[in-house]
Amino acid sequence: MTEFTYRTMNRFFRAVFRVLGLRIEVIGAHHIPDTGAAVLASNHIGYLDFTFMGLAASHRSRLVRFMAKRTIFDNPIAGPLMRNMGHIRVDRTHGAGAYREADRAIRNGEIVGIYPEATISRAWTLKPFKLGAATLAVKNSVPLVPVIVWGGHRIWTVDGHKTFRRGIPVTVLIGEPIIPTPDSNIDHINSELRKRMQDLLDEAQIGYPDKPHNPQDRWWLPAHLGGTAPQPRLAAEADRRAVARTDQIQL
């Protein structure tokens, strides 16, 4: 990982966030280890989630190696930056290589950032979790830290949703780590991770200091909180259609 590139990008995003007047609140950063390896597991609601997670980790002077999908690395601008910062490319059809690289990073004492849902949730609720984060934490007996980001999806997310409105609040909650052992049950750890992240998400959504400005602005709220986001079942169908379109393009 090239720390110079990583820290330069951190400064760049901080400057952008100041220009946008974002009101970023990070709570619980002390749960991120200041030394040694760990797995950060976050919900995924927008394209800038990784920047807010990275900002939270910087409170502990740590850099996070994020697992990110191949299409980002294929981008002529973002790709070289992602590689220079040491992030981990994930190919949906060949995930084993990304897992091995993440495993090596953890054994080297680094922090790896993972989205257990794999893709952005269009419902703004937690999707079913894959086992990668729990597996890495159990195999290496390292802290598994639950993270929730809320509000960042209002800036830039799927389906063309984005805004440059100033002063948007962004909440980042970091929960108490799960400390597994080599004989921990991976499914149990994964279930515990999801429960803790759900509790944090509920806390972030209920305590969020902003409300929709008009009926059209309710798109960023989940349906169970009176928003117009699709129900999880309909969101899953939209995900499947998006994956099918991507596969056709790649063919």
QUICORMO-V886831 format. One record per residue. N is the residue number from 0. PSI is psi as a letter, one per 40 degrees, with the letter a starting at -180 (none if undefined). Layout:
# QUICORMO-V886831
n=(N N)
psi=(PSI PSI)
This chain:
# QUICORMO-V886831
n=(0 1 2 3 4 5 6 7 8 9 10 11 12 13 14 15 16 17 18 19 20 21 22 23 24 25 26 27 28 29 30 31 32 33 34 35 36 37 38 39 40 41 42 43 44 45 46 47 48 49 50 51 52 53 54 55 56 57 58 59 60 61 62 63 64 65 66 67 68 69 70 71 72 73 74 75 76 77 78 79 80 81 82 83 84 85 86 87 88 89 90 91 92 93 94 95 96 97 98 99 100 101 102 103 104 105 106 107 108 109 110 111 112 113 114 115 116 117 118 119 120 121 122 123 124 125 126 127 128 129 130 131 132 133 134 135 136 137 138 139 140 141 142 143 144 145 146 147 148 149 150 151 152 153 154 155 156 157 158 159 160 161 162 163 164 165 166 167 168 169 170 171 172 173 174 175 176 177 178 179 180 181 182 183 184 185 186 187 188 189 190 191 192 193 194 195 196 197 198 199 200 201 202 203 204 205 206 207 208 209 210 211 212 213 214 215 216 217 218 219 220 221 222 223 224 225 226 227 228 229 230 231 232 233 234 235 236 237 238 239 240 241 242 243 244 245 246 247 248 249 250)
psi=(h h d d d d d d d d d d d d d d d d d e f h g h h h h e d e e h h e i i i i h h h i i h e i e e d d d d d d d d d d d e f i i h h i h i i d d d d e h d d d d d d d d d e e i h h h h d e g e d d d d d d d d d d d d e e i h h h i h d e d i h h e e f i h i i i i e d d d d d d d d e f i h h h h h h h h d d e d d h a i f e h i i f h i e h i h h h h h i h i h g i i d e i h d d d d d d d d d d d d d d d d d d d d d e h e i i i d i d d e e d e i i d e e e i e i i i d d d d d d d d d d d d d d d d d d d none)
